[in-house]
Amino acid sequence: MALPIKGVQRLSLIDYPGRLCATIFLGGCNFRCPYCYNSKLVLEPDSLPTIPEEEVLNLLRERRGFLDGLCVGGGEPTIHRELPDFLLRVKALGVPVKLDTNGSRPRMLEELLKRRLVDYVAMDIKAPLRRYHEVVGREIPLSAIKKSISLLRRGRVDYEFRTTVVPGLLSKEDVLEIAEFLRGSKRYVLQQFRPVRALDPAFTRVKPYSREELQGLHDQVSHYFGECKIRF
């Protein structure tokens, strides 16, 4: 079966730190985060046309020397068993790969790391462990989340952990608890919540934390990490 590529962004200046990249979006996800703004990818991936893998590979070939990376997001990429074979073809072109993942499939993540099919991994940390099931809307083994965190912290590949700070879903105390749990990691990013096209329409009416509030959180946790940033 082909990889369910449901969207392509031909140029991104922000998805892959330090690189100009193309970004692809894969359909399907095993989480149901209520604030997710890719709701159609999550809930109705089969309603979207599938873009052939070769079209993406041709884009990378044609823009060689201009694009210097590919970001693979979703949905959740690691639920697809076709992912390693596709990334093998991307790497054969000499293109660095960034993976966006929720960390729920550590076996797939470990395979990608061992085969050197990814160069940068951004793992979303959705909540303190005690609240994970509540926030992601699914019964996910917490051991899987812990395993993925451990795999990345071994330093085989460049990585970041990141948390979308959603008022009413995550309190400031929750964010401090997450940061304490991740203490000593290389990089942590606090992401501004965007109230658009949310999976749960109620979240389109939620007012994001202010820049000052996020800066305050950043200042409280930044000393835990090698690098800590806010992404608006």
NORJO-V725251 format. One line per field, one symbol per residue. ss: DSSP state (~ for helix, > for strand, _ for the rest). psi: psi as a letter, one per 20 degrees, with the letter a starting at -180 (. if undefined). burial: 1 if it has 16 or more other C-alpha atoms within 10 Angstrom, else 0. Layout:
ss=???
psi=???
burial=???
//
This chain:
ss=____>>>>>>>>________>>>>>>____________~~~~~_~~~_____~~~~~~~~~~_>__>__>>>>___~~~___~~~~~~~~~~____>>>>>____~~~~~~~~~_____>>>>>____~~~~~~~~_____~~~~~~~~~~~~____>>>>>>>>______~~~~~~~~~~~____>>>>>>________~~~~~_____~~~~~~~~~~~~~~__>>>>>_
psi=qqpmoiqpohppiihopjqprqpqpqqqqjrlphjpjlhhhghlhiiqqppqhhgghhghghjpifpkrppoabaohiioiigghghhhghhikpqppppqijimhggghghghjliqippoppohrqhijghggijqnpphhgggggggghiijhqqrqqqppoopigprhhgghgggghjpirgpppppppompkqgohhiijppqqrhhghhggghhihiiqhpprpo.
burial=0011111101010011001111111111111111111111110010000110000100010000001111111111111100110110011000111111111111011001100011111111111110011011000000001011101110000111111111000101011111100110111111111110011000100101000001001100110110011100
//
